[in-house]
């Protein structure tokens, strides 16, 4: 069963592009994206967070091993 208003993805994509052009909006899919540069302090904080998570997983596994 197909409805009268059912559109293919290409048609809806073309309609979206026409809408962007008619409204004077920019097509943001064409803007290049730059990689974010993290400071040294942020990198250290994320490494400590990863280590903390790993230690917590090990402690939970040890705790479950004593229960079983």
Secondary structure, DSSP 8 states (H G I E B T S, - for coil): ---TT---HHHHHHHHHHHHHHHT---GGGS--------HHHHHHHHHHHHHHHHHHHHHHHHHHHH-
